[in-house]
Amino acid sequence: MSSNTKQRLLKWLGMARFKQALPPEMRQAKALIAAIDAGGIPLNPAKVNEIARNLGLEVSRKAPLEETIRRIRAALERAV
């Protein structure tokens, strides 16, 4: 096996282990933000609020969706 192949394999294994190490609430929040960044629009504000609460954020039912998404982004940045 070539040196380059070994390096790619080790990098892939490290990334796979990191992805599995994330708690489910972090994976869900990252998936939400990735979908939004790809041009998606969250249609269910209750689901967005649930994701935020699972991250430990206090969210009012009256809070604007954009504000909640901004807070989820900030929580993910702090976690990295």
C-alpha positions as CSV (number, residue, x, y, z in Angstrom):
1,M,0.0,0.0,0.0
2,S,1.4,3.4,-1.0
3,S,2.1,6.1,1.6
4,N,-0.5,8.3,0.0
5,T,-3.2,5.6,0.3
6,K,-2.3,5.0,3.9
7,Q,-2.6,8.7,4.7
8,R,-6.0,9.0,3.0
9,L,-7.2,5.9,4.9
10,L,-6.0,7.2,8.2
11,K,-7.7,10.6,7.5
12,W,-10.9,8.8,6.5
13,L,-10.9,6.7,9.7
14,G,-10.3,9.7,11.8
15,M,-13.2,11.6,10.2
16,A,-15.5,8.6,10.6
17,R,-14.7,8.3,14.3
18,F,-15.3,12.0,14.8
19,K,-18.7,11.9,13.1
20,Q,-19.8,9.0,15.3
21,A,-18.5,10.7,18.4
22,L,-21.0,13.6,18.0
23,P,-24.1,13.4,20.2
24,P,-27.3,13.0,18.3
25,E,-28.5,16.5,19.2
26,M,-25.3,18.0,17.6
27,R,-25.7,15.9,14.5
28,Q,-29.3,17.0,14.2
29,A,-28.4,20.7,14.6
30,K,-25.6,20.4,12.1
31,A,-27.9,18.7,9.6
32,L,-30.5,21.5,10.1
33,I,-27.8,24.2,9.5
34,A,-26.4,22.4,6.5
35,A,-29.9,22.2,4.9
36,I,-30.5,25.9,5.5
37,D,-27.1,26.8,4.0
38,A,-27.9,24.7,1.0
39,G,-31.0,26.8,0.4
40,G,-33.6,24.9,2.4
41,I,-36.3,26.6,4.4
42,P,-37.4,25.1,7.7
43,L,-41.1,24.6,7.5
44,N,-41.7,23.5,11.0
45,P,-40.8,26.1,13.7
46,A,-41.6,23.6,16.4
47,K,-39.0,21.2,15.1
48,V,-36.4,24.0,15.0
49,N,-37.3,24.9,18.6
50,E,-37.0,21.3,19.7
51,I,-33.5,21.1,18.2
52,A,-32.5,24.3,20.0
53,R,-33.8,23.0,23.3
54,N,-32.0,19.7,22.8
55,L,-28.8,21.8,22.6
56,G,-29.7,23.3,25.9
57,L,-31.0,26.6,24.7
58,E,-34.1,28.2,26.2
59,V,-36.4,29.1,23.4
60,S,-39.7,31.0,23.6
61,R,-42.5,29.8,21.3
62,K,-42.9,33.4,20.2
63,A,-39.2,33.8,19.3
64,P,-38.6,34.5,15.6
65,L,-37.4,31.5,13.6
66,E,-34.4,33.5,12.3
67,E,-33.3,34.3,15.9
68,T,-33.5,30.6,16.9
69,I,-31.5,29.5,13.9
70,R,-28.9,32.2,14.7
71,R,-28.6,30.9,18.3
72,I,-28.3,27.3,17.1
73,R,-25.4,28.4,14.8
74,A,-23.7,30.1,17.7
75,A,-24.1,27.1,19.9
76,L,-22.5,24.9,17.2
77,E,-19.6,27.3,16.8
78,R,-19.0,27.3,20.6
79,A,-19.0,23.5,20.6
80,V,-16.3,23.2,17.9
